[in-house]
Amino acid sequence: MPEPLMQARPKHNLGQSGLSIGPIAYGCWRFAGSDVAAAQNKIETAIACGMNLIDTADIYGIDNPAGFGSSEALLGDVFKAQPALRYDMVLASKGGIEPGVPYNSTKTYLMRACEASLKRLRTDTIDLYQIHRPDMLAPFEEVADALSTLRAQGKIREAGVSNYSPSQFRALQANLDVPLASHQPEFSALELGPMLDGTFDQCQETGALALAWSPLAGGALINGKTDDKDLATRLYAVAGVLDAIAAQNSVTRAAAALAFTMMHPARVIPIVGTQTPARIKEAASAIRVKITRSDWYRVVEASLGRRLP
Ligand SMILES: NC(=O)c1ccc[n+]([C@@H]2O[C@H](COP(=O)([O-])OP(=O)(O)OC[C@H]3O[C@@H](n4cnc5c(N)ncnc54)[C@H](OP(=O)(O)O)[C@@H]3O)[C@@H](O)[C@H]2O)c1
């Protein structure tokens, strides 16, 4: 019987902040509406399940009538209702997407964006502030200056990036005095990019946290919905292997899919996005899933649609 790979689970630390992070995180992209009690229940459920990194962004809510900033504002309302919750979590947010532009990582914009986020979130500091997407027009020196200034002012504790390539990460890092604390790429059993393009190698090289967005491919891995024929074939194959792993561990396919991401040696932290408290609990069972080396590679081969040499 091959040895399962997920046994010891050392803590994840956020940069130099001294803050510890659980193996799974909770995300607020879909966190919307005006029911503060329901929103509080989701956050409390996530934290109770060990998902203490809560990831949001100023842009979240843009697709809802409440618009830009509304997801952060809802989290701020939760803190107003239950102030202690702010101290039970590691609060992560993002800035740098400016509606209609679309990207802006100039110092002036990021300083303003971060201050607006703090106000909406009703807090004095954001534990992890991430540049949401690379701004091709912003010199890395200027982005670094913005992040260093925000850090010196105590408005953020640590800085990270999302959707950055490894070379963009390196260029930004070269202008900073402290290590970037995180990379946040899309990663799931269906989207293997960051383990093939050097992103996760860089996390292991630098110690940056590897945060994975849409670890269930935005739900497609569970509900199988896609109009793309090639993707549908891969999805069907990946789902088959995940279902076998799930059956061996008496968990759901969602838990098996999350466990697949967590097994990568970059010590990936999947950010789950469900708005259903029961599914948040279901996601937490991913930490006890054991996947053999050969089954993990079977998921990879199903996802790539070819055998590895
Ligand atoms: N940095 C970036 O550019 C970026 C981009 C996208 C997302 N993110 C981050 O990543 C987080 C997660 O993204 P995501 O929401 O796309 O993640 P996900 O976990 O891949 O997908 C969540 C979606 O799957 C659905 N779902 C269906 N069955 C499920 C099950 N059994 N268990 C759990 N979910 C199920 C959920 O619906 P229900 O709500 O109905 O359960 C929800 O719509 C976001 O909140 C955000 O923090 C970052």
The ligand as an SDF file (V2000), in Angstrom:
LIG
                    3D

 48 52  0  0  0  0  0  0  0  0999 V2000
   -7.2730   36.9150   -7.0420 N   0  0  0  0  0  0  0  0  0  0  0  0
   -8.1890   36.7420   -7.9580 C   0  0  0  0  0  0  0  0  0  0  0  0
   -8.0880   37.2340   -9.0810 O   0  0  0  0  0  0  0  0  0  0  0  0
   -9.3870   35.9230   -7.5970 C   0  0  0  0  0  0  0  0  0  0  0  0
  -10.3260   35.5630   -8.5730 C   0  0  0  0  0  0  0  0  0  0  0  0
  -11.4060   34.7670   -8.1780 C   0  0  0  0  0  0  0  0  0  0  0  0
  -11.5270   34.3650   -6.8580 C   0  0  0  0  0  0  0  0  0  0  0  0
  -10.5950   34.7670   -5.9300 N   0  0  0  0  0  0  0  0  0  0  0  0
  -10.6720   34.3310   -4.5060 C   0  0  0  0  0  0  0  0  0  0  0  0
  -10.9330   32.9530   -4.4620 O   0  0  0  0  0  0  0  0  0  0  0  0
  -12.1060   32.7350   -3.6760 C   0  0  0  0  0  0  0  0  0  0  0  0
  -12.7950   31.4910   -4.1010 C   0  0  0  0  0  0  0  0  0  0  0  0
  -13.2040   31.6010   -5.4770 O   0  0  0  0  0  0  0  0  0  0  0  0
  -14.4950   30.8080   -5.9670 P   0  0  0  0  0  0  0  0  0  0  0  0
  -15.6970   31.2870   -5.2550 O   0  0  0  0  0  0  0  0  0  0  0  0
  -14.5100   30.8250   -7.4470 O   0  0  0  0  0  0  0  0  0  0  0  0
  -14.0880   29.3530   -5.4070 O   0  0  0  0  0  0  0  0  0  0  0  0
  -14.5860   27.8710   -5.6330 P   0  0  0  0  0  0  0  0  0  0  0  0
  -14.5550   27.2700   -4.2780 O   0  0  0  0  0  0  0  0  0  0  0  0
  -13.7870   27.2770   -6.7390 O   0  0  0  0  0  0  0  0  0  0  0  0
  -16.0810   27.9670   -6.1680 O   0  0  0  0  0  0  0  0  0  0  0  0
  -17.1410   28.3270   -5.3480 C   0  0  0  0  0  0  0  0  0  0  0  0
  -18.4150   28.1310   -6.1450 C   0  0  0  0  0  0  0  0  0  0  0  0
  -18.6550   26.7190   -6.2640 O   0  0  0  0  0  0  0  0  0  0  0  0
  -19.9970   26.4600   -5.9180 C   0  0  0  0  0  0  0  0  0  0  0  0
  -20.1530   25.0970   -5.3770 N   0  0  0  0  0  0  0  0  0  0  0  0
  -20.9410   24.1370   -5.9000 C   0  0  0  0  0  0  0  0  0  0  0  0
  -20.8900   23.0250   -5.1840 N   0  0  0  0  0  0  0  0  0  0  0  0
  -20.0330   23.2490   -4.1530 C   0  0  0  0  0  0  0  0  0  0  0  0
  -19.5840   22.4470   -3.0720 C   0  0  0  0  0  0  0  0  0  0  0  0
  -19.9970   21.2020   -2.8810 N   0  0  0  0  0  0  0  0  0  0  0  0
  -18.7120   22.9920   -2.2240 N   0  0  0  0  0  0  0  0  0  0  0  0
  -18.2880   24.2610   -2.3890 C   0  0  0  0  0  0  0  0  0  0  0  0
  -18.6900   25.0870   -3.4060 N   0  0  0  0  0  0  0  0  0  0  0  0
  -19.5700   24.5690   -4.2880 C   0  0  0  0  0  0  0  0  0  0  0  0
  -20.3280   27.5230   -4.8740 C   0  0  0  0  0  0  0  0  0  0  0  0
  -21.7280   27.6810   -4.8160 O   0  0  0  0  0  0  0  0  0  0  0  0
  -22.4970   27.9180   -3.4070 P   0  0  0  0  0  0  0  0  0  0  0  0
  -22.0660   29.2600   -2.9170 O   0  0  0  0  0  0  0  0  0  0  0  0
  -23.9320   27.8720   -3.8260 O   0  0  0  0  0  0  0  0  0  0  0  0
  -22.1230   26.8020   -2.4890 O   0  0  0  0  0  0  0  0  0  0  0  0
  -19.6210   28.7350   -5.4610 C   0  0  0  0  0  0  0  0  0  0  0  0
  -20.4400   29.3580   -6.4440 O   0  0  0  0  0  0  0  0  0  0  0  0
  -12.8930   34.0230   -3.8360 C   0  0  0  0  0  0  0  0  0  0  0  0
  -13.8650   34.2120   -2.8260 O   0  0  0  0  0  0  0  0  0  0  0  0
  -11.7950   35.0440   -3.7600 C   0  0  0  0  0  0  0  0  0  0  0  0
  -11.4120   35.2590   -2.4150 O   0  0  0  0  0  0  0  0  0  0  0  0
   -9.5340   35.5190   -6.2760 C   0  0  0  0  0  0  0  0  0  0  0  0
  1  2  1  0
  2  3  2  0
  2  4  1  0
  4  5  1  0
  4 48  2  0
  5  6  2  0
  6  7  1  0
  7  8  2  0
  8  9  1  0
  8 48  1  0
  9 10  1  0
  9 46  1  0
 10 11  1  0
 11 12  1  0
 11 44  1  0
 12 13  1  0
 13 14  1  0
 14 15  2  0
 14 16  1  0
 14 17  1  0
 17 18  1  0
 18 19  2  0
 18 20  1  0
 18 21  1  0
 21 22  1  0
 22 23  1  0
 23 24  1  0
 23 42  1  0
 24 25  1  0
 25 26  1  0
 25 36  1  0
 26 27  1  0
 26 35  1  0
 27 28  2  0
 28 29  1  0
 29 30  1  0
 29 35  2  0
 30 31  1  0
 30 32  2  0
 32 33  1  0
 33 34  2  0
 34 35  1  0
 36 37  1  0
 36 42  1  0
 37 38  1  0
 38 39  2  0
 38 40  1  0
 38 41  1  0
 42 43  1  0
 44 45  1  0
 44 46  1  0
 46 47  1  0
M  CHG  2   8   1  16  -1
M  END
$$$$
